[in-house]
Amino acid sequence: MRLDKFLAEASVGTRKIVRAYVKEGKVTVNDQVAAEPSMEIDPNADTIKYLGKEVVHTGKVYYMFHKPARCITARKDAKSKTVLDYFDLVNTNGLFPVGRLDKDTEGLLFLTNDGHFNHQLMCPEKHVEKKYFFLAFGTLDSKDKKQLETGICIGEDESLTKPAKIEVVKEGMYHEMKDEMDIGECINKKKNLYEQSVVSGYLTISEGRKHQVKRMLRAVGCYVVYLKRVSIGGVMLDESLKKGQYRVVTEKEIQKLLEK
């Protein structure tokens, strides 16, 4: 096994970071300073140390996380709480989020130290579907739905979005659905809320453009006020996980995701 792969899977850091550690002379193999990140080692026979401490090979790890709103999908942030801050019971070195969710978006997020897993889920050519539940001010008629399903312009210099799936769950007036809505700061942005039309539903996409779901719905006149990712690649968010909680992804779930 390559030394950098061993170190990454042992949660010392990402591949890029551990390569830097090796070049800085911070890693030894059998008490000899490692020469190259690419050198081959035997995890069962060689003793690997980082800063003088023996490294234990933990292997690849995968977590399902129920992301709450108001936290950043990043390893660290100077001003805001990050998703990694919730992982207080595991070694987070080398752990990173697969893709991202906006700060105010909730729901399913995977974290791993496996770069291949990340590539399989996030590479646009893989067409992995991500399903979102939304609540929005506005209405969706048959024309709007067709636009969303066949491709819509969400940016002047961008190509049309890829075909999506739209499912309307409920439509009505704000006063009828206000108890279901997480309005937040948008109250100050919308006037005459009592008479506003509201729609809820699911939008499934196979891309990952910035703010894509919000921009797609905005393009047909809907203002999203609540968004939650409920599935990736057919694997549903475990609803037994409260916001901010995580669990290990099962082998069956990993296989299903990688099959995509």
C-alpha positions in Angstrom: 0.0 0.0 0.0 1.2 3.5 -0.7 2.3 5.5 2.3 0.0 8.5 1.6 -3.0 6.2 1.1 -2.2 4.5 4.4 -1.9 7.8 6.2 -5.2 9.2 4.7 -7.1 6.1 5.6 -5.7 6.3 9.1 -7.3 9.8 9.4 -3.9 11.6 9.7 -5.2 14.0 7.0 -6.3 14.2 3.4 -4.0 12.8 0.6 -2.8 16.3 -0.1 -2.1 17.1 3.5 -0.2 13.8 4.3 2.0 14.2 1.3 3.1 17.6 2.7 3.7 15.9 6.1 6.0 13.3 4.4 7.9 16.0 2.5 8.3 17.9 5.8 9.9 14.9 7.4 7.1 14.4 9.9 6.6 10.7 9.0 8.8 7.7 9.7 8.7 4.1 8.5 10.4 1.7 10.8 12.1 4.7 12.5 13.5 6.0 9.3 12.3 9.3 7.8 10.0 8.5 4.9 11.5 9.5 1.6 8.4 9.8 -0.6 4.6 9.8 -0.1 4.3 7.2 -2.9 6.6 4.7 -1.2 5.1 1.2 -0.7 4.7 0.0 2.9 3.3 -3.1 4.5 0.5 -2.1 7.0 0.9 -5.5 8.7 4.7 -5.5 9.1 5.9 -1.9 9.0 5.7 0.6 11.9 4.5 4.0 10.7 4.8 7.1 12.9 3.6 10.7 12.5 5.4 13.2 14.8 6.8 10.2 16.7 3.4 8.7 17.4 2.5 5.3 15.9 -0.3 5.5 13.3 -3.1 2.9 13.4 -4.7 2.1 10.1 -8.4 2.6 10.6 -9.3 2.0 7.0 -12.1 3.8 5.1 -14.9 5.3 7.1 -18.4 6.5 6.0 -20.9 8.5 8.1 -24.4 9.6 7.5 -25.1 13.0 9.0 -28.4 14.9 9.6 -27.2 18.4 8.9 -29.0 21.1 10.8 -29.5 24.6 9.4 -27.0 27.4 10.3 -23.8 25.3 10.1 -21.2 25.3 7.4 -20.4 22.4 5.1 -16.6 22.7 5.7 -13.9 21.3 7.8 -13.4 24.5 9.7 -14.6 28.1 9.7 -13.5 31.1 11.7 -17.0 32.4 12.3 -19.5 29.6 12.1 -20.0 26.1 13.4 -19.1 23.5 10.8 -20.5 20.0 10.2 -17.2 18.5 11.6 -17.9 20.2 14.9 -20.7 17.8 15.5 -18.3 14.8 15.2 -17.0 15.0 18.8 -16.7 11.2 19.4 -14.6 10.2 16.3 -11.2 11.1 14.9 -12.0 13.7 12.2 -8.5 14.0 10.8 -8.8 13.1 7.1 -12.6 13.2 7.3 -14.4 15.5 4.8 -18.0 16.1 3.6 -19.1 14.6 0.3 -20.4 17.6 -1.6 -22.1 20.4 0.3 -25.3 21.8 1.6 -26.0 25.5 1.9 -25.8 27.0 5.4 -29.6 27.2 5.7 -30.3 23.8 4.1 -30.9 20.8 6.3 -30.8 17.0 5.6 -28.6 14.2 4.3 -24.8 14.7 4.1 -22.2 12.0 3.9 -18.7 12.3 5.4 -15.8 10.0 4.6 -12.0 9.7 4.1 -12.5 7.9 0.8 -11.8 10.0 -2.2 -13.2 7.4 -4.6 -16.5 7.4 -2.8 -16.7 11.2 -3.0 -15.9 11.1 -6.8 -18.6 8.4 -7.4 -21.3 10.5 -5.8 -20.3 14.0 -6.9 -18.9 13.6 -10.4 -21.4 15.2 -12.8 -20.9 12.3 -15.3 -22.2 9.8 -12.7 -25.7 11.4 -12.7 -26.4 10.5 -9.1 -29.8 11.8 -8.0 -30.3 14.0 -5.0 -33.8 14.5 -3.7 -34.9 17.6 -1.8 -38.1 18.5 0.1 -39.0 22.2 -0.3 -41.5 24.8 1.0 -41.8 27.9 -1.1 -43.9 31.0 -1.6 -45.5 30.7 -5.1 -47.4 28.3 -7.3 -46.4 25.5 -9.7 -48.6 25.0 -12.7 -48.2 22.3 -15.5 -46.0 24.7 -17.5 -43.7 25.3 -14.6 -43.4 21.6 -13.9 -42.6 20.8 -17.5 -39.8 23.4 -17.5 -38.3 21.9 -14.4 -38.6 18.4 -15.8 -37.0 19.2 -19.2 -34.4 21.8 -18.3 -34.5 25.4 -17.3 -32.2 28.5 -17.5 -30.9 29.5 -14.1 -28.1 31.7 -15.1 -27.2 34.0 -18.1 -24.0 32.2 -18.9 -25.1 28.7 -17.9 -26.5 25.8 -19.9 -30.0 24.6 -19.2 -30.3 22.4 -16.1 -30.5 18.6 -16.7 -33.9 17.0 -16.6 -35.3 16.9 -13.1 -38.2 15.3 -11.3 -40.8 17.4 -9.5 -43.6 16.2 -7.2 -46.0 18.7 -5.6 -47.2 17.6 -2.2 -49.4 20.4 -1.1 -50.5 23.8 -2.4 -52.5 26.5 -0.5 -52.4 29.8 1.2 -49.9 30.8 3.8 -52.5 31.0 6.6 -53.4 27.4 5.8 -49.8 26.1 5.8 -47.9 28.5 8.1 -47.5 25.9 10.8 -45.5 23.7 8.4 -43.1 26.5 7.3 -39.8 27.5 8.7 -40.0 31.1 7.6 -36.9 32.5 9.4 -35.7 35.8 8.1 -37.9 35.9 5.0 -40.7 37.3 7.0 -39.1 40.7 6.6 -38.8 40.2 2.9 -42.4 39.3 2.1 -45.4 41.5 2.7 -49.0 40.4 3.1 -48.0 36.9 4.1 -51.5 35.9 5.0 -52.6 36.0 1.4 -49.4 34.5 -0.1 -49.7 31.2 -2.1 -47.5 28.4 -0.8 -46.3 25.2 -2.3 -44.5 22.2 -0.9 -43.0 19.2 -2.7 -39.9 17.3 -3.8 -37.4 18.2 -6.5 -34.9 15.6 -7.6 -31.8 16.7 -9.5 -28.6 15.0 -10.8 -26.3 18.0 -10.8 -24.7 20.1 -8.1 -24.6 23.7 -9.1 -24.5 26.4 -6.5 -27.9 27.0 -4.9 -29.4 24.9 -7.8 -32.7 23.9 -6.2 -33.4 27.4 -5.0 -32.4 28.9 -8.4 -34.5 26.4 -10.4 -37.6 27.1 -8.3 -36.9 30.8 -8.4 -36.8 30.6 -12.2 -40.5 29.5 -12.2 -41.5 32.1 -9.6 -41.1 30.3 -6.4 -39.2 31.6 -3.4 -37.8 28.8 -1.3 -38.0 29.3 2.5 -37.2 25.8 3.7 -35.0 23.1 2.0 -34.0 19.6 3.1 -32.1 16.9 1.2 -33.8 13.6 1.9 -31.9 11.2 -0.3 -28.8 10.6 -2.4 -28.5 7.9 -4.9 -31.7 6.2 -3.5 -30.3 6.1 0.0 -32.7 7.9 2.3 -31.8 10.0 5.3 -32.3 8.0 8.5 -35.1 9.9 10.1 -34.2 8.4 13.5 -31.2 10.7 13.4 -32.0 14.0 15.0 -30.5 17.1 13.6 -26.8 17.2 14.3 -26.6 13.4 14.8 -24.7 10.9 12.7 -24.2 7.1 12.3 -22.0 4.8 10.3 -23.2 4.1 6.8 -24.2 0.4 6.4 -22.4 -1.8 3.9 -25.6 -2.3 2.0 -26.0 1.5 1.7 -22.4 1.9 0.5 -22.9 -0.8 -2.2 -26.1 0.9 -3.3 -24.4 4.3 -3.6 -21.4 2.9 -5.5 -23.6 0.9 -7.9 -24.9 4.3 -9.1 
